[in-house]
Structure formats: C-alpha cells, structure tokens
Amino acid sequence: MTAHRDLVVDQFTKQAVPFASAPGIRDEEALRLLVEESGAGPDDGVLDVACGPGLVVCAFAPLVRHATGIDVTPAMLERARALQSERGLANVTWRLGDVAPLPFPDASFSIVVSRFAFHHFPDPRAVLADMKRVCTPGGRVILADAVASTDQLKAAAFNRMEKLRDPSHVRALTLAELTQLFADVGLPTPRAAFYELPSDLEGLLERSFPASGDADRIRQMFVDSLADDGLGMATRRHGDRIVFVYPVAILTASAAASPPRTQSGMPTPR
C-alpha cells in the first residue's frame, strides 16, 4: 500500500497543473450535475475524498455550510488552495492525508463524495465503507467515476491503456461492479446519473506522464480501437485528431441509520 501511495503522489505531483486545467475536469455542467445529484443545501457539511485540485469542493462551497477536501498529494492541495483564493471562498478546509481510513470521526459529514478517484484505489470497497462511516445517518454518499465496458475484452484493453498512461491507475470498474460496492458496504442501491467526458488523444497524452516508449503504445491502441471500439470509448477521427469519450457514472445513495445494538454489541433483532 505504501508503494502504491508513493506512486499516486509521484504521478499527481506531475499531473497537478495539467489535470487541474483539463477542460473535461473543469467542466461546469458536469460539476453542476454532481452537485444537483447530491441535493446539497445550506445545512450540509461536505467531504470530498481524494479531492485533487479542489474543483468539487469549490463547486459545493457556495451552497453548503462547509466543505472539506482531503488528498494525499501536496501539489494537488496547492492547486486547491489557489482555486479557493481565486473564488474568495471562506467556508473551505483542506486536509493532507490518506483516504483509507479517513481521519475523521463517525458521522462527521452529511455529504461524502469522491470523483475520478476510485480507479486509483487498490481496495475501493474499504474506501466506500469508510465514506459511509463518516457520513451522517440520512446523509448522502456519492461516487463518480469513469466506468469500464461490460465487454470484458474492451474493459481489459481500457485498463491496460490507462495503466500505461498513468501507472497509479489500478482498475476502472463496470457499472455493475460499482453498484455492487454499495451493497457490499451496506448502502442501498444507488441512484445513477450519466454523462460523457470528451477528450482527444494528443491532449490526453500532454496531460499524462507514461514511461518512455509507452506513449507510442497508447497511440497504437487508439488507432486499433478506431476499427472496433476496442477500448469501449467510442473512438473516432475528427479531422486530423483521434477523439473519444470517458463514460462517467454518478452514483448516489442515502446512508441509513445503523441498527440499534444490544448490550452485547450485536444488532437488535427486528
């Protein structure tokens, strides 16, 4: 786990500026959809898990009582603080730290969200379980991430490409796998909303830091995908560019109250 943490910090220190400025990451409509799905209001306290450059926190902050972002990469939090200052937001806190476990008491936030991070987690179930733990009963737990194709070959190719592009990538999950995570940690079936994050090949590579020679391998994978959508990303040519989309799901579930416990500590039978 320590080795993977170091890999994440290395990659996102390099990516801090290009990731924070990427049009798809900054897209206001996508951020608005995420906030709308949460039902955020003035009484809410928000936690963004693996907050990166702070875009989600700063999208929530004008609408809620307080918003907190936690991330393991200092360079990302530097970008987040710059964005907070640029927007003049006072009700924001940043925390440097790991996300499994989260360094917050139980039931600390009424909205707990994570965007574009779960594919970096070696144990996504553990992270979602801890997101549930720090969420108040009746609060909302929200997971937003790119989803892999239901076609196993396409999903495997997509994950190979992403691993070449960003060595801290672990695995993008299918929609069914992401939904199952909610059941696994005792959350109800989440409500789902969807959108597509458009990109182009050379722009993506400019924001990435693959190992020597791997950029050419990535290019060839996209060229091959033109014939059969082998990456599951709707790859096509647009003039002299290769363009594609990341399918994104926003999954939202309410965190139910824990069942009452007997003196033995076991849940009371119902």
Long-range contacts (C-beta under 8 A, 24 or more apart in sequence): 1-122, 4-122, 4-168, 4-170, 5-72, 5-98, 7-167, 7-168, 8-72, 8-73, 8-120, 8-168, 9-72, 9-73, 9-74, 10-168, 11-166, 11-167, 11-168, 11-209, 12-52, 12-73, 12-75, 12-76, 12-168, 13-73, 13-74, 13-75, 13-76, 14-209, 15-166, 15-207, 15-208, 15-209, 16-53, 16-73, 16-75, 16-76, 16-78, 16-79, 17-79, 18-206, 18-207, 19-52, 19-53, 19-76, 19-207, 20-52, 20-53, 20-55, 20-76, 20-79, 20-83, 22-203, 22-207, 24-197, 24-198, 24-199, 24-246, 25-53, 25-55, 25-116, 26-55, 27-197, 29-195, 30-195, 30-197, 30-248, 31-55, 31-56, 31-59, 32-59, 33-193, 33-195, 33-250, 34-59, 34-113, 34-115, 34-142, 34-144, 34-250, 35-59, 35-60, 35-63, 37-142, 37-191, 37-193, 37-250, 37-252, 38-111, 38-113, 38-140, 38-142, 38-252, 39-140, 40-64, 40-111, 43-110, 44-110, 44-111, 45-108, 45-109, 45-110, 45-111, 46-109, 46-110, 46-111, 46-112, 46-113, 47-102, 47-104, 47-108, 47-109, 47-111, 47-112, 47-113, 47-131, 47-134, 48-113, 48-114, 48-115, 49-99, 49-102, 49-112, 49-113, 49-114, 49-117, 49-127, 49-131, 50-99, 50-114, 50-117, 50-120, 51-76, 51-77, 51-80, 51-94, 52-76, 52-79, 52-80, 52-116, 52-117, 53-79, 53-80, 53-83, 54-79, 54-80, 54-81, 54-83, 54-84, 54-92, 54-94, 55-83, 56-113, 56-115, 57-84, 57-92, 57-94, 58-83, 58-84, 58-87, 58-89, 58-92, 60-111, 60-113, 61-87, 61-89, 61-91, 61-92, 62-89, 64-91, 64-111, 65-91, 66-91, 66-92, 66-93, 67-91, 67-92, 67-93, 68-92, 68-93, 68-94, 68-95, 68-109, 69-93, 69-94, 69-95, 70-94, 70-95, 70-96, 70-97, 70-99, 70-102, 70-103, 71-95, 71-96, 72-96, 72-97, 72-98, 72-99, 99-127, 99-130, 100-126, 100-127, 100-130, 101-126, 101-130, 102-130, 102-131, 102-133, 102-134, 104-134, 105-134, 106-133, 106-134, 107-134, 107-135, 107-136, 107-137, 107-139, 108-134, 108-136, 109-134, 109-135, 109-136, 109-139, 110-135, 110-136, 110-138, 110-139, 110-140, 111-135, 111-139, 111-140, 111-142, 112-139, 112-140, 112-141, 112-142, 112-255, 113-141, 113-142, 113-143, 113-144, 114-142, 114-143, 114-144, 114-145, 115-144, 115-145, 116-144, 116-145, 116-146, 117-145, 118-143, 118-145, 118-173, 118-178, 119-145, 119-146, 119-162, 119-169, 119-170, 119-171, 119-172, 119-173, 120-168, 120-169, 120-170, 121-170, 122-170, 124-173, 124-181, 125-181, 125-184, 125-185, 128-181, 128-182, 128-184, 128-185, 128-187, 129-184, 129-185, 132-185, 132-186, 132-187, 132-255, 135-255, 136-255, 137-255, 137-256, 137-257, 137-258, 138-254, 138-255, 138-256, 138-257, 139-254, 139-255, 140-252, 140-253, 140-254, 140-255, 141-182, 141-187, 141-252, 141-253, 141-254, 141-255, 142-250, 142-251, 142-252, 142-253, 143-178, 143-181, 143-182, 143-190, 143-250, 143-251, 144-248, 144-249, 144-250, 144-251, 145-172, 145-173, 145-178, 145-248, 145-249, 146-172, 146-197, 146-246, 146-247, 146-248, 147-172, 147-173, 147-174, 147-175, 147-178, 147-247, 147-248, 147-249, 148-172, 148-173, 148-174, 148-232, 149-174, 149-231, 149-232, 150-174, 150-175, 150-176, 151-232, 153-230, 154-229, 154-230, 154-231, 154-232, 155-232, 157-221, 157-225, 157-230, 157-231, 157-232, 158-231, 158-232, 158-233, 160-221, 161-218, 161-221, 161-222, 161-231, 164-210, 164-211, 164-214, 164-217, 164-218, 164-221, 165-204, 165-205, 165-208, 165-210, 165-214, 165-218, 166-208, 166-209, 166-210, 167-210, 167-211, 175-249, 178-249, 178-251, 179-251, 182-251, 182-253, 186-256, 187-253, 187-254, 187-255, 187-256, 188-253, 188-254, 188-256, 189-253, 190-251, 190-252, 190-253, 191-251, 191-252, 191-253, 192-249, 192-250, 192-251, 192-252, 193-249, 193-250, 193-252, 194-247, 194-248, 194-249, 194-250, 195-248, 195-250, 196-234, 196-245, 196-246, 196-247, 196-248, 197-245, 197-246, 197-248, 198-243, 198-244, 198-245, 199-243, 199-244, 199-245, 199-246, 200-238, 200-241, 200-242, 200-243, 200-244, 201-241, 201-242, 201-243, 201-244, 202-241, 202-242
